[in-house]
Amino acid sequence: MRGRAESIARTYAKRWLWRAVAPAAVPLFAGLTLLLIPLAVIAAPETRTAAASSACSIGGTGATVAGIELDAVQMGHAQAIVNVAVAQGLEPYAATVALATAYQESRIRMLANDGSSPELTAEQAAVTATSLQYAHDGLGSDHDSVNTFQQRWIVGWGSVAQLMDPVYAAAAFYRRLVEVPNWRTIPLTRASQAVQVSAAGDAYARWEPFARELTGMLWPAAQEAATSPTGAASGVCPDLPVPTGSWIRPTAGTVTSGYGLRWGTLHAGVDIAGPRDSPVYAAAAGTIVRAACTSAYCDRDGGRGLAGYGNLVELDHGGGLTTRYGHLSAYTVRSGQYIGVGTLVGFQGSTGNSTGVHLHFEVRQGGAPVDPVPWLADRGVDLNAPNPG
């Protein structure tokens, strides 16, 4: 049962159900749509440019909670924390305590640590700095503290690798919380302090109204996420308004690895790296022939030792032409579905044989891969043009 709960919880990064934040996000959604319109491909094919943006992500488009503005990254981490509470059978108050704690400790951001604290030995600093190898939203330097809760590997919270997994971090917080006597009835700040043992233990109380409102906003989505299939996500970002027949840049970011031999084997596509959970769009219209996990697991980041594309979407454009979108954190389409150019297909991730967040994009003709850069250049899309997102 624990394994199933953890598996369900790990799908946090793969789902954000729009209606959970609709009341706060509708105005932002409208503004985002206006922002994206200028990015559409509106010129002739020979002058067509990129049409992708990372202004929206799997976490949504941000929201204002109790007067506090949260961006898409913060909302995604907050949903993760609430999802774990639901998966473990805890009540909303547990998530409220956790969210208040995470906001005080990191503003609900996944922080790495460069090991620069003078309190660390050289060996401890080196271990702490390994947190930089994992996805993070910024840097902290308080002793050996890492992640949204600023948990410390030296005092037994787990290994650095474990602590840089947002789901593990939340689960570890809850494991200690439920061991606190009368945690359900004592004041939030006492419950948080009993878990964190912070030098500023009274600070958590300040964020209780915010955390209660955020819990109420995210709890229904977490309950539904617990019953949704791994890998699939709701489409929370607007599709791009692109003329029929166009080809577009599939995602925002920078080309970090091109087509050709890499480590003695053919790298059959091009890697475009942007922020985690940046939206990925169909480069052209076609029919989805595959939307699935192609690796041993896709509920978390993969690595060099894991085979497969991770979460993969494959699109058939007719005439033997296909495109592939690999290493997605989640996909938003299903097999057999016909979609237009600019349709949201998923989000950048690092599932499968991957060592960092990016989109692996392939173009195949008759099943054989071709270099996507000149292919798209012939259709007016310059993948090497600056596109930071």
LOSEGU-690321 format. One record per residue: residue in one letter; x, z, y of N, C-alpha, C in turn. Coordinates in steps of 0.05 Angstrom, whole numbers, always signed. Example, Ala and Ser with C-alpha at 12.3 -4.5 7.8 and 13.67 -1.06 7.14 Angstrom:
<ropas>
   code       nu       nw       nv      cau      caw      cav       cu       cw       cv
      a     +264     +156     -114     +246     +156      -90     +264     +156      -66
      s     +257     +142      -45     +273     +143      -21     +258     +157       +1
</ropas>
This chain:
<ropas>
   code       nu       nw       nv      cau      caw      cav       cu       cw       cv
      m      +17       +0      -24       +0       +0       +0      +17       +0      +25
      r      +40      +16      +25      +58      +17      +47      +69      -11      +53
      g      +78      -25      +31      +89      -52      +34      +69      -70      +47
      r      +44      -69      +39      +24      -87      +51      +20      -80      +80
      a      +19      -54      +86      +16      -46     +114      +38      -56     +131
      e      +63      -53     +121      +85      -63     +137      +84      -93     +140
      s      +76     -107     +119      +74     -136     +121      +53     -144     +142
      i      +31     -130     +142      +10     -136     +161      +20     -130     +189
      a      +34     -107     +192      +44     -100     +218      +64     -119     +229
      r      +80     -130     +212     +101     -149     +221      +89     -175     +232
      t      +64     -179     +227      +52     -204     +238      +46     -202     +267
      y      +54     -179     +280      +49     -175     +308      +60     -198     +325
      a      +83     -207     +318      +96     -228     +334      +84     -255     +329
      k      +64     -256     +311      +52     -282     +305      +24     -284     +315
      r      +14     -263     +328      -14     -265     +336      -18     -252     +363
      w      -33     -264     +380      -43     -251     +404      -71     -262     +408
      l      -91     -246     +405     -118     -255     +406     -128     -253     +435
      w     -134     -276     +446     -139     -279     +474     -161     -260     +484
      r     -181     -256     +469     -203     -241     +480     -196     -212     +485
      a     -174     -202     +473     -166     -175     +478     -157     -170     +507
      v     -148     -192     +520     -139     -189     +547     -154     -207     +566
      a     -175     -219     +556     -190     -239     +572     -199     -227     +599
      p     -210     -203     +600     -220     -194     +626     -199     -193     +648
      a     -174     -186     +640     -153     -184     +660     -138     -210     +663
      a     -139     -227     +642     -121     -250     +643     -134     -276     +652
      v     -161     -277     +654     -174     -302     +661     -164     -312     +688
      p     -161     -295     +709     -150     -306     +734     -122     -317     +730
      l     -106     -303     +714      -79     -312     +710      -79     -339     +694
      f      -98     -341     +676     -100     -365     +660     -106     -389     +678
      a     -124     -385     +697     -131     -406     +715     -107     -414     +732
      g      -93     -394     +742      -69     -400     +758      -48     -414     +742
      l      -45     -406     +716      -25     -419     +699      -32     -448     +695
      t      -58     -454     +691      -66     -481     +687      -58     -499     +711
      l      -62     -488     +735      -54     -503     +759      -24     -507     +760
      l      -10     -486     +750      +20     -488     +750      +29     -510     +731
      l      +15     -513     +708      +24     -532     +688      +17     -561     +694
      i       -4     -565     +710      -13     -592     +715      +10     -609     +727
      p      +26     -599     +746      +47     -617     +756      +68     -624     +736
      l      +69     -609     +714      +89     -614     +693      +80     -637     +675
      a      +55     -645     +677      +45     -665     +659      +59     -692     +664
      v      +59     -708     +643      +71     -734     +645      +51     -753     +658
      i      +57     -761     +683      +37     -777     +698      +49     -803     +706
      a      +75     -808     +700      +88     -832     +709      +88     -852     +686
      a      +99     -876     +691     +102     -896     +670     +122     -887     +650
      p     +122     -898     +625     +140     -889     +604     +169     -888     +612
      e     +178     -907     +627     +206     -908     +634     +215     -886     +653
      t     +196     -873     +666     +203     -851     +684     +192     -824     +675
      r     +182     -823     +651     +169     -799     +641     +189     -777     +638
      t     +182     -753     +646     +199     -730     +643     +187     -709     +625
      a     +202     -686     +623     +193     -665     +605     +167     -653     +614
      a     +151     -644     +595     +126     -631     +601     +123     -607     +583
      a     +139     -587     +588     +137     -562     +572     +144     -539     +590
      s     +132     -516     +585     +137     -493     +601     +137     -468     +584
      s     +153     -448     +592     +153     -423     +578     +139     -401     +595
      a     +123     -410     +615     +109     -391     +631      +88     -376     +615
      c      +80     -387     +593      +61     -374     +575      +75     -369     +549
      s      +67     -349     +534      +80     -344     +508      +60     -332     +489
      i      +69     -326     +465      +51     -315     +445      +39     -288     +454
      g      +53     -275     +472      +43     -249     +482      +21     -253     +502
      g      +14     -277     +509       -7     -282     +528       +5     -290     +555
      t      -10     -285     +576       +0     -292     +603       +3     -267     +620
      g       +5     -245     +608       +8     -220     +623      -19     -208     +630
      a      -19     -184     +640      -43     -170     +648      -36     -148     +667
      t      -56     -139     +681      -53     -115     +698      -68      -92     +685
      v      -54      -70     +680      -66      -48     +666      -63      -23     +683
      a      -85      -11     +691      -84      +14     +707      -66       +9     +732
      g      -68      -15     +743      -52      -21     +767      -23      -29     +762
      i      -15      -30     +737      +12      -37     +730      +12      -65     +718
      e      +29      -83     +729      +31     -110     +720      +50     -112     +696
      l      +40     -124     +674      +57     -128     +650      +59     -158     +646
      d      +83     -167     +639      +87     -196     +634      +81     -201     +604
      a      +84     -227     +597      +78     -234     +569      +96     -220     +549
      v     +121     -216     +555     +139     -202     +537     +130     -173     +532
      q     +124     -159     +554     +115     -131     +551      +89     -130     +536
      m      +71     -148     +541      +45     -148     +527      +49     -153     +497
      g      +68     -171     +490      +74     -176     +462      +85     -151     +448
      h     +103     -137     +461     +114     -112     +449      +92      -91     +447
      a      +75      -89     +467      +54      -69     +467      +35      -75     +443
      q      +29     -100     +439      +12     -107     +417      +25     -100     +390
      a      +51     -103     +389      +66      -96     +364      +62      -66     +358
      i      +65      -50     +379      +63      -21     +376      +35      -13     +366
      v      +15      -25     +377      -13      -19     +369      -19      -30     +342
      n       -8      -54     +335      -13      -65     +309       -2      -47     +287
      v      +21      -35     +291      +33      -17     +271      +16       +7     +267
      a       +5      +18     +289      -13      +41     +287      -37      +35     +269
      v      -49      +12     +274      -72       +4     +258      -64       +0     +229
      a      -42      -13     +224      -33      -19     +197      -27       +7     +181
      q      -19      +28     +195      -13      +53     +182      -37      +72     +181
      g      -60      +62     +190      -85      +78     +188      -86     +100     +208
      l      -72      +98     +230      -73     +119     +251      -95     +113     +271
      e     -102     +133     +286     -123     +130     +306     -111     +121     +333
      p     -128     +113     +351     -118     +102     +377     -100     +121     +392
      y     -104     +147     +390      -88     +166     +405      -58     +163     +398
      a      -52     +157     +373      -24     +153     +364      -12     +130     +380
      a      -27     +108     +383      -17      +85     +398      -14      +92     +428
      t      -32     +109     +438      -30     +117     +466       -4     +133     +471
      v       +2     +151     +453      +27     +167     +455      +51     +148     +454
      a      +50     +129     +436      +72     +111     +432      +76      +93     +456
      l      +54      +83     +467      +56      +65     +490      +66      +79     +515
      a      +57     +104     +519      +66     +119     +542      +96     +125     +539
      t     +105     +130     +515     +133     +136     +510     +149     +111     +515
      a     +140      +88     +504     +155      +63     +507     +157      +54     +536
      y     +136      +59     +551     +137      +51     +580     +157      +69     +595
      q     +157      +94     +589     +176     +112     +603     +205     +105     +595
      e     +209      +99     +570     +237      +95     +560     +248      +68     +567
      s     +232      +47     +567     +243      +20     +570     +225       +1     +586
      r     +203      +11     +596     +182       -7     +608     +171      -27     +587
      i     +171      -18     +562     +162      -34     +539     +178      -59     +537
      r     +204      -57     +537     +221      -80     +533     +241      -73     +511
      m     +248      -93     +495     +268      -89     +474     +296      -90     +486
      l     +308      -67     +488     +335      -65     +501     +357      -63     +480
      a     +377      -79     +483     +402      -77     +468     +420      -57     +483
      n     +444      -52     +473     +463      -34     +485     +491      -44     +481
      d     +506      -47     +502     +533      -58     +499     +554      -38     +492
      g     +545      -13     +487     +564       +8     +478     +583      +18     +500
      s     +575      +14     +525     +593      +22     +547     +592      +51     +555
      s     +574      +66     +542     +571      +94     +549     +597     +109     +544
      p     +607     +125     +563     +632     +141     +558     +628     +163     +537
      e     +603     +168     +530     +598     +189     +510     +604     +179     +481
      l     +609     +154     +478     +613     +142     +451     +643     +140     +445
      t     +650     +144     +420     +677     +137     +411     +679     +107     +409
      a     +704      +97     +406     +708      +68     +404     +693      +57     +380
      e     +693      +71     +358     +678      +61     +334     +648      +62     +339
      q     +638      +83     +351     +609      +84     +357     +601      +62     +376
      a     +618      +57     +396     +612      +36     +416     +610       +9     +402
      a     +629       +4     +384     +629      -22     +370     +603      -26     +354
      v     +595       -5     +340     +570       -7     +324     +546      -11     +342
      t     +545       +5     +364     +523       +2     +382     +521      -26     +394
      a     +544      -37     +400     +544      -64     +413     +534      -86     +394
      t     +533      -80     +368     +522     -100     +350     +492     -106     +356
      s     +480      -88     +371     +452      -93     +379     +449     -119     +395
      l     +471     -127     +408     +470     -152     +424     +465     -176     +406
      q     +470     -174     +380     +466     -197     +362     +437     -202     +357
      y     +419     -184     +364     +391     -186     +358     +375     -193     +384
      a     +352     -204     +379     +335     -211     +402     +330     -187     +420
      h     +334     -190     +446     +329     -168     +464     +321     -179     +492
      d     +310     -161     +507     +299     -169     +534     +317     -159     +556
      g     +337     -143     +550     +354     -132     +571     +374     -113     +558
      l     +390     -100     +575     +410      -81     +566     +405      -53     +576
      g     +411      -34     +558     +412       -6     +566     +440       +5     +559
      s     +446      +28     +569     +473      +39     +564     +472      +70     +560
      d     +449      +80     +553     +446     +109     +550     +455     +117     +522
      h     +479     +128     +520     +491     +135     +494     +489     +111     +475
      d     +477     +115     +451     +474      +93     +432     +445      +84     +429
      s     +429      +90     +450     +400      +84     +449     +395      +54     +451
      v     +375      +45     +435     +367      +17     +435     +336      +15     +432
      n     +326       -8     +436     +298      -16     +431     +278       -5     +452
      t     +253      -10     +447     +232       -2     +466     +230      +28     +468
      f     +237      +43     +448     +234      +72     +448     +261      +86     +454
      q     +283      +70     +457     +309      +81     +461     +317     +100     +439
      q     +314      +91     +414     +321     +107     +391     +351     +105     +385
      r     +363     +126     +374     +392     +127     +370     +399     +127     +340
      w     +416     +108     +334     +425     +107     +306     +443     +130     +298
      i     +457     +141     +317     +476     +163     +310     +461     +188     +301
      v     +436     +192     +312     +422     +217     +304     +401     +211     +283
      g     +403     +189     +269     +387     +185     +245     +362     +169     +247
      w     +358     +154     +269     +334     +138     +271     +334     +114     +253
      g     +357     +106     +245     +360      +82     +228     +385      +67     +236
      s     +391      +45     +222     +414      +28     +229     +408      +13     +254
      v     +428       +2     +267     +424      -15     +291     +406      -38     +284
      a     +411      -51     +261     +395      -74     +253     +365      -66     +250
      q     +360      -43     +238     +333      -34     +235     +320      -28     +262
      l     +335      -15     +279     +323       -7     +305     +318      -30     +323
      m     +331      -52     +319     +326      -76     +335     +303      -93     +324
      d     +290      -83     +304     +265      -95     +294     +242      -80     +307
      p     +227      -93     +324     +206      -78     +339     +186      -64     +320
      v     +180      -76     +297     +161      -64     +279     +173      -39     +267
      y     +198      -40     +258     +211      -16     +247     +211       +6     +268
      a     +218       -2     +293     +220      +18     +315     +193      +33     +318
      a     +171      +18     +319     +145      +31     +322     +138      +48     +298
      a     +144      +38     +274     +138      +53     +250     +154      +79     +249
      a     +179      +78     +258     +196     +101     +258     +185     +122     +278
      f     +175     +113     +301     +163     +131     +320     +139     +145     +308
      y     +122     +130     +295      +98     +142     +283     +105     +161     +260
      r     +126     +155     +245     +133     +173     +223     +140     +200     +234
      r     +154     +201     +256     +161     +227     +268     +137     +240     +282
      l     +121     +223     +294      +98     +234     +309      +79     +249     +290
      v      +73     +238     +267      +54     +251     +249      +65     +277     +237
      e      +91     +281     +240     +102     +306     +230     +101     +328     +251
      v      +93     +322     +275      +91     +342     +296      +65     +358     +292
      p      +67     +384     +290      +43     +401     +286      +22     +396     +308
      n       -2     +392     +299      -25     +389     +317      -21     +366     +338
      w       -8     +345     +329       -1     +324     +348      -27     +310     +360
      r      -49     +312     +345      -73     +299     +354      -86     +314     +377
      t      -80     +340     +380      -94     +356     +400      -76     +367     +422
      i      -50     +366     +418      -32     +376     +440      -30     +355     +462
      p      -23     +362     +486      -20     +343     +508       -1     +320     +500
      l       -6     +297     +511      +10     +273     +504      +40     +278     +510
      t      +46     +290     +532      +74     +293     +539      +88     +311     +520
      r      +74     +331     +508      +87     +348     +488      +91     +333     +462
      a      +71     +316     +455      +74     +300     +430      +97     +281     +433
      s      +99     +268     +456     +121     +249     +460     +148     +263     +459
      q     +150     +285     +473     +175     +300     +475     +183     +310     +448
      a     +164     +319     +431     +171     +329     +405     +184     +307     +388
      v     +177     +282     +393     +189     +259     +378     +215     +251     +391
      q     +216     +249     +417     +238     +237     +431     +261     +257     +437
      v     +254     +282     +442     +273     +303     +450     +288     +293     +474
      s     +273     +286     +495     +285     +274     +519     +293     +295     +539
      a     +312     +287     +556     +320     +305     +578     +299     +306     +600
      a     +281     +287     +600     +259     +286     +619     +232     +286     +605
      g     +228     +307     +591     +204     +309     +573     +178     +308     +587
      d     +177     +317     +612     +151     +318     +627     +143     +290     +638
      a     +161     +271     +636     +156     +245     +649     +135     +229     +635
      y     +131     +234     +609     +112     +218     +594      +83     +221     +604
      a      +76     +244     +614      +48     +249     +623      +39     +230     +644
      r      +58     +221     +660      +51     +203     +683      +38     +177     +673
      w      +45     +169     +649      +36     +143     +639      +12     +145     +621
      e       +0     +169     +618      -22     +171     +599      -46     +154     +607
      p      -56     +153     +632      -79     +136     +638      -73     +107     +632
      f      -49      +98     +640      -41      +70     +634      -41      +65     +604
      a      -30      +84     +588      -28      +79     +559      -55      +80     +546
      r      -74      +97     +556     -101      +97     +545     -115      +71     +550
      e     -113      +60     +574     -126      +35     +580     -114      +12     +564
      l      -87      +12     +561      -74       -9     +546      -81       -8     +516
      t      -83      +16     +506      -92      +19     +478     -120       +8     +474
      g     -138      +15     +492     -165       +4     +489     -166      -26     +491
      m     -148      -38     +507     -148      -66     +510     -138      -80     +484
      l     -118      -68     +471     -104      -81     +449     -115      -73     +421
      w     -130      -51     +420     -138      -41     +393     -155      -61     +378
      p     -175      -74     +390     -192      -93     +375     -175     -116     +363
      a     -156     -126     +379     -138     -147     +369     -122     -138     +346
      a     -112     -113     +347      -96     -103     +325     -113     -100     +299
      q     -138      -92     +302     -155      -90     +279     -160     -117     +266
      e     -164     -137     +283     -169     -164     +271     -143     -175     +260
      a     -120     -169     +273      -95     -180     +264      -89     -170     +235
      a      -98     -146     +229      -93     -134     +203     -106     -150     +180
      t     -125     -167     +187     -139     -182     +166     -133     -212     +167
      s     -115     -220     +186     -109     -249     +190      -86     -257     +172
      p      -84     -283     +164      -63     -292     +148      -36     -292     +162
      t      -15     -285     +148      +12     -286     +160      +19     -314     +168
      g      +31     -316     +191      +41     -342     +201      +23     -355     +221
      a       -3     -352     +218      -22     -365     +236      -26     -348     +261
      a      -30     -362     +283      -34     -348     +308      -56     -362     +324
      s      -69     -347     +341      -88     -359     +359      -74     -374     +381
      g      -86     -396     +389      -75     -412     +411      -82     -400     +438
      v      -64     -385     +450      -70     -371     +475      -60     -386     +499
      c      -43     -406     +496      -32     -421     +518      -48     -447     +521
      p      -52     -456     +545      -67     -481     +549      -51     -504     +539
      d      -64     -524     +527      -51     -549     +520      -42     -563     +546
      l      -22     -580     +544      -12     -594     +567      -30     -619     +572
      p      -37     -624     +597      -53     -648     +604      -34     -672     +605
      v      -33     -687     +583      -15     -710     +581      -30     -735     +574
      p      -23     -758     +586      -38     -783     +580      -35     -790     +550
      t      -56     -801     +539      -56     -810     +511      -35     -831     +508
      g      -21     -830     +485       +0     -849     +479      +27     -842     +489
      s      +29     -819     +503      +55     -810     +514      +72     -796     +493
      w      +97     -794     +498     +115     -775     +484     +125     -755     +505
      i     +129     -731     +497     +137     -710     +516     +159     -692     +503
      r     +172     -677     +520     +190     -656     +510     +174     -635     +496
      p     +181     -626     +472     +164     -608     +457     +164     -579     +466
      t     +185     -571     +480     +187     -543     +489     +206     -540     +512
      a     +205     -518     +526     +224     -513     +548     +249     -501     +536
      g     +271     -504     +551     +296     -492     +542     +319     -511     +544
      t     +341     -503     +532     +366     -518     +533     +374     -528     +505
      v     +384     -553     +503     +394     -562     +477     +419     -548     +471
      t     +419     -534     +449     +442     -518     +440     +457     -529     +416
      s     +445     -548     +402     +458     -560     +379     +445     -587     +375
      g     +461     -608     +373     +451     -635     +370     +449     -644     +341
      y     +442     -669     +339     +439     -682     +313     +467     -689     +302
      g     +471     -686     +276     +496     -694     +264     +507     -674     +245
      l     +532     -678     +236     +544     -659     +217     +549     -632     +230
      r     +542     -611     +215     +547     -584     +224     +553     -568     +200
      w     +576     -555     +199     +585     -539     +177     +585     -556     +151
      g     +591     -581     +153     +593     -598     +130     +568     -610     +120
      t     +545     -605     +132     +520     -616     +124     +506     -628     +149
      l     +487     -645     +144     +473     -659     +166     +453     -640     +179
      h     +457     -636     +205     +436     -622     +221     +417     -644     +229
      a     +394     -645     +217     +376     -668     +218     +359     -668     +243
      g     +364     -651     +262     +348     -651     +286     +364     -641     +310
      v     +349     -631     +329     +362     -620     +353     +350     -592     +359
      d     +366     -574     +367     +357     -546     +373     +353     -543     +403
      i     +330     -533     +410     +324     -528     +438     +318     -498     +441
      a     +334     -483     +456     +331     -454     +457     +319     -446     +483
      g     +298     -431     +482     +285     -418     +505     +279     -389     +498
      p     +264     -376     +515     +256     -348     +509     +240     -346     +484
      r     +243     -323     +470     +227     -319     +446     +197     -322     +452
      d     +184     -336     +433     +155     -341     +435     +147     -360     +457
      s     +167     -376     +467     +159     -398     +486     +141     -417     +471
      p     +121     -429     +484     +103     -447     +471     +117     -473     +462
      v     +108     -484     +440     +118     -509     +429      +94     -528     +427
      y      +98     -552     +437      +76     -571     +439      +81     -596     +422
      a      +60     -610     +414      +63     -635     +399      +76     -655     +417
      a      +98     -668     +407     +112     -688     +423      +96     -713     +426
      a      +77     -718     +408      +60     -742     +409      +35     -735     +392
      a      +15     -752     +394      -10     -747     +379       -5     -753     +350
      g      -21     -740     +332      -19     -746     +304      -35     -725     +287
      t      -30     -726     +261      -44     -709     +242      -25     -689     +230
      i      -33     -664     +230      -16     -643     +218      -16     -646     +188
      v       +7     -651     +176      +10     -653     +147      +20     -627     +135
      r      +31     -610     +151      +41     -584     +141      +42     -564     +163
      a      +32     -540     +158      +34     -517     +177      +36     -493     +158
      a      +61     -484     +153      +64     -464     +133      +92     -451     +135
      c      +95     -428     +121     +121     -416     +118     +136     -431      +96
      t     +160     -441     +101     +175     -456      +82     +199     -441      +71
      s     +201     -415      +78     +223     -398      +69     +212     -375      +52
      a     +230     -359      +42     +222     -336      +25     +205     -317      +40
      y     +209     -315      +66     +192     -298      +83     +193     -309     +112
      c     +172     -304     +126     +170     -313     +154     +158     -291     +172
      d     +157     -266     +162     +145     -245     +177     +165     -231     +195
      r     +190     -241     +196     +211     -231     +213     +233     -252     +215
      d     +252     -247     +232     +274     -266     +235     +289     -270     +209
      g     +299     -295     +206     +314     -301     +182     +344     -298     +187
      g     +360     -317     +175     +389     -316     +178     +402     -338     +163
      r     +429     -340     +165     +443     -361     +152     +439     -362     +122
      g     +435     -339     +109     +432     -338      +81     +405     -345      +70
      l     +386     -350      +88     +358     -356      +80     +353     -386      +82
      a     +343     -397      +60     +338     -426      +60     +311     -432      +74
      g     +309     -457      +84     +283     -467      +94     +281     -466     +124
      y     +260     -478     +134     +255     -480     +163     +240     -455     +174
      g     +233     -436     +157     +216     -415     +165     +188     -426     +170
      n     +174     -416     +191     +148     -428     +198     +152     -456     +208
      l     +140     -475     +195     +144     -504     +201     +117     -518     +205
      v     +117     -534     +226      +94     -553     +230     +105     -581     +228
      e      +92     -598     +212     +100     -626     +210      +77     -644     +218
      l      +82     -663     +235      +62     -679     +247      +66     -709     +240
      d      +46     -722     +229      +47     -750     +222      +35     -767     +244
      h      +52     -785     +255      +43     -801     +278      +35     -830     +269
      g      +35     -835     +243      +28     -861     +233      +52     -880     +231
      g      +50     -900     +214      +72     -919     +212      +97     -908     +200
      g      +94     -886     +184     +118     -874     +172     +133     -855     +191
      l     +123     -850     +215     +137     -834     +234     +126     -805     +234
      t     +144     -786     +232     +136     -757     +232     +154     -742     +250
      t     +145     -719     +259     +161     -700     +274     +158     -673     +260
      r     +180     -657     +262     +179     -630     +251     +187     -610     +272
      y     +174     -586     +270     +178     -564     +289     +184     -539     +273
      g     +209     -531     +272     +218     -510     +254     +226     -484     +267
      h     +227     -463     +251     +236     -436     +258     +216     -422     +277
      l     +191     -431     +277     +171     -420     +294     +165     -391     +287
      s     +160     -375     +308     +151     -347     +303     +123     -347     +292
      a     +107     -367     +299      +80     -371     +290      +71     -399     +296
      y      +51     -408     +282      +39     -434     +288       +9     -431     +294
      t       -1     -450     +309      -29     -448     +318      -46     -471     +308
      v      -37     -487     +289      -52     -510     +279      -54     -507     +249
      r      -70     -525     +237      -74     -524     +208      -71     -552     +196
      s      -64     -553     +171      -60     -579     +157      -86     -595     +158
      g      -83     -621     +162     -106     -639     +163     -118     -642     +191
      q     -109     -626     +210     -120     -627     +237     -108     -650     +253
      y     -124     -665     +267     -114     -686     +285     -111     -673     +313
      i      -88     -677     +325      -84     -665     +352      -73     -686     +371
      g      -77     -681     +396      -66     -699     +416      -39     -691     +425
      v      -25     -709     +440       +1     -702     +451       -3     -678     +471
      g      +16     -660     +471      +14     -636     +488       -2     -614     +477
      t      -12     -616     +452      -27     -594     +440       -8     -572     +432
      l      -15     -547     +437       +2     -524     +428       +2     -524     +398
      v      +27     -523     +386      +29     -522     +357      +41     -496     +347
      g      +54     -481     +365      +67     -456     +356      +84     -445     +378
      f     +103     -427     +370     +120     -413     +389     +148     -411     +378
      q     +168     -413     +396     +196     -411     +388     +201     -385     +374
      g     +217     -386     +353     +224     -363     +338     +251     -366     +325
      s     +256     -350     +304     +281     -351     +290     +276     -346     +260
      t     +254     -356     +250     +248     -353     +221     +263     -373     +205
      g     +267     -367     +179     +281     -385     +161     +311     -385     +165
      n     +324     -408     +160     +353     -410     +163     +360     -413     +192
      s     +362     -391     +205     +365     -391     +234     +381     -367     +243
      t     +397     -370     +264     +413     -348     +274     +406     -341     +303
      g     +385     -352     +314     +377     -347     +341     +351     -360     +347
      v     +338     -351     +368     +312     -362     +376     +315     -390     +387
      h     +300     -409     +375     +300     -436     +385     +279     -452     +370
      l     +274     -477     +379     +259     -496     +365     +278     -516     +352
      h     +275     -520     +325     +289     -542     +312     +269     -565     +311
      f     +276     -587     +325     +258     -609     +327     +270     -634     +313
      e     +255     -646     +296     +264     -670     +281     +245     -693     +286
      v     +256     -717     +285     +241     -742     +284     +250     -756     +259
      r     +230     -765     +243     +236     -778     +217     +221     -805     +216
      q     +235     -825     +207     +223     -851     +203     +225     -859     +174
      g     +202     -862     +161     +202     -868     +132     +215     -845     +116
      g     +213     -821     +126     +225     -798     +112     +254     -792     +119
      a     +267     -811     +132     +296     -808     +139     +298     -798     +168
      p     +315     -777     +172     +317     -766     +199     +332     -786     +218
      v     +324     -786     +243     +338     -800     +264     +344     -781     +287
      d     +363     -788     +303     +371     -771     +325     +349     -770     +346
      p     +337     -746     +351     +315     -744     +370     +322     -750     +398
      v     +348     -746     +406     +355     -749     +434     +352     -778     +443
      p     +365     -798     +429     +360     -825     +438     +332     -835     +432
      w     +320     -825     +411     +292     -833     +405     +274     -826     +428
      l     +275     -801     +438     +258     -794     +460     +267     -807     +486
      a     +294     -811     +489     +303     -824     +514     +291     -852     +516
      d     +288     -866     +494     +276     -893     +494     +247     -891     +502
      r     +235     -867     +502     +207     -864     +509     +204     -847     +534
      g     +226     -847     +550     +225     -834     +576     +228     -805     +577
      v     +238     -792     +556     +242     -763     +555     +271     -756     +551
      d     +283     -743     +571     +311     -736     +569     +314     -706     +561
      l     +320     -702     +536     +323     -675     +526     +346     -660     +539
      n     +366     -674     +548     +389     -661     +560     +386     -656     +589
      a     +364     -664     +601     +359     -657     +629     +355     -627     +632
      p     +364     -615     +654     +360     -586     +658     +331     -579     +654
      n     +326     -560     +636     +299     -551     +631     +299     -521     +623
      p     +306     -504     +642     +308     -476     +634     +282     -462     +627
      g     +260     -475     +632     +234     -462     +626     +223     -447     +650
</ropas>
